[in-house]
Amino acid sequence: MKMSPNRLMRRLIMMAGIIVSVLSVAILHAYAGNEAEGEPALSQGYRSSTAASLTVHTVAFKQPSKTVYTVDVCPGDTLWGIAASHLPEGESVRSYINKIKKTNNLKNSDIRAGQILVLP
């Protein structure tokens, strides 16, 4: 049985589409990581050796990756101290504290050891 060139081309394009789809699903599954257990898909974080340890996570989205910075609050840490040590250039400590409070839905500046704060 002889196939016309147009029909053969359509079959090749269809097979290529199927292969691309399967590879896309495999790649998404590989990057999904802990998502099945209810956790966001995060890469391995790195901790610094400061009093309030900073953890960096890269979150997987359909858009380009966004880096999320978090701080593990240690005993004796204050919101002022954390804000001052991670302050973006050109911003006041008070305005950065307000952004941290808004990002973490804090009603006041009270924080406790073991709490994880997301930095804006």
URUR-V877003 format. One record per residue. N is the residue number from 0. SS is DSSP state (2 for helix, 1 for strand, 0 for the rest). PSI is psi in degrees with one decimal (999 if undefined). D_CENTER is the distance of its C-alpha to the mean C-alpha in Angstrom with 2 decimals. Layout:
N|SS|PSI|D_CENTER ; N|SS|PSI|D_CENTER
This chain:
0|0|124.7|54.39 ; 1|0|134.1|53.37 ; 2|0|141.7|50.15 ; 3|0|152.7|50.06 ; 4|2|-36.7|47.74 ; 5|2|-42.6|45.86 ; 6|2|-39.8|45.24 ; 7|2|-42.4|44.14 ; 8|2|-42.9|41.68 ; 9|2|-40.9|40.22 ; 10|2|-41.3|39.80 ; 11|2|-42.2|38.11 ; 12|2|-41.1|35.65 ; 13|2|-42.7|34.98 ; 14|2|-40.7|34.42 ; 15|2|-40.0|32.06 ; 16|2|-41.3|30.04 ; 17|2|-43.3|29.95 ; 18|2|-43.7|28.86 ; 19|2|-41.0|26.00 ; 20|2|-45.0|24.91 ; 21|2|-43.1|25.09 ; 22|2|-38.8|23.15 ; 23|2|-43.8|20.37 ; 24|2|-41.3|20.18 ; 25|2|-41.1|20.26 ; 26|2|-44.9|17.39 ; 27|2|-40.3|15.20 ; 28|2|-38.7|16.43 ; 29|2|-37.3|15.71 ; 30|2|-10.7|11.99 ; 31|2|-29.9|11.81 ; 32|2|-112.7|12.23 ; 33|2|8.2|12.38 ; 34|2|-31.6|12.06 ; 35|2|-27.8|15.86 ; 36|2|11.2|16.09 ; 37|0|3.0|14.22 ; 38|0|150.9|11.00 ; 39|0|155.5|7.61 ; 40|0|104.7|7.16 ; 41|1|147.2|5.62 ; 42|0|173.3|7.70 ; 43|0|132.1|10.33 ; 44|0|157.5|10.05 ; 45|0|136.2|13.05 ; 46|1|142.7|15.24 ; 47|0|173.4|17.84 ; 48|0|31.3|21.33 ; 49|0|173.1|21.73 ; 50|0|-49.9|22.94 ; 51|0|109.4|19.65 ; 52|1|134.4|17.23 ; 53|1|129.0|14.06 ; 54|1|133.5|11.01 ; 55|1|128.6|8.34 ; 56|1|141.7|5.06 ; 57|1|121.1|3.82 ; 58|1|133.5|2.08 ; 59|0|121.2|5.85 ; 60|0|172.3|7.99 ; 61|0|-29.3|11.69 ; 62|0|177.3|11.53 ; 63|0|150.7|10.56 ; 64|0|144.5|7.09 ; 65|1|132.5|5.69 ; 66|1|130.1|5.42 ; 67|1|126.4|5.23 ; 68|1|131.3|8.58 ; 69|1|155.5|10.32 ; 70|1|127.9|14.02 ; 71|1|119.1|16.11 ; 72|0|127.5|19.36 ; 73|0|161.1|22.43 ; 74|0|134.0|26.02 ; 75|0|-9.4|27.59 ; 76|0|146.9|24.49 ; 77|0|157.9|24.87 ; 78|2|-36.5|22.61 ; 79|2|-46.4|24.81 ; 80|2|-41.9|24.38 ; 81|2|-45.3|20.58 ; 82|2|-42.4|20.58 ; 83|2|-36.5|23.29 ; 84|2|-16.3|21.63 ; 85|0|21.3|18.32 ; 86|0|125.7|20.20 ; 87|0|150.3|19.40 ; 88|0|132.5|22.60 ; 89|0|6.9|25.10 ; 90|0|146.9|23.83 ; 91|0|154.7|25.87 ; 92|2|-42.3|24.83 ; 93|2|-44.5|25.93 ; 94|2|-35.1|23.89 ; 95|2|-36.6|20.69 ; 96|2|-44.0|21.58 ; 97|2|-38.1|22.00 ; 98|2|-40.5|18.54 ; 99|2|-44.4|17.05 ; 100|2|-42.3|19.40 ; 101|2|-43.2|18.51 ; 102|2|-36.9|14.69 ; 103|0|10.0|15.46 ; 104|0|44.9|18.55 ; 105|0|133.9|20.96 ; 106|0|-27.4|24.61 ; 107|0|-170.2|25.82 ; 108|0|11.2|24.96 ; 109|0|123.7|25.52 ; 110|0|161.1|22.89 ; 111|0|155.7|23.58 ; 112|0|138.2|22.96 ; 113|0|-14.4|20.20 ; 114|0|144.9|18.23 ; 115|1|121.6|14.52 ; 116|1|136.6|13.92 ; 117|1|128.2|10.91 ; 118|1|135.5|12.18 ; 119|0|999|12.57
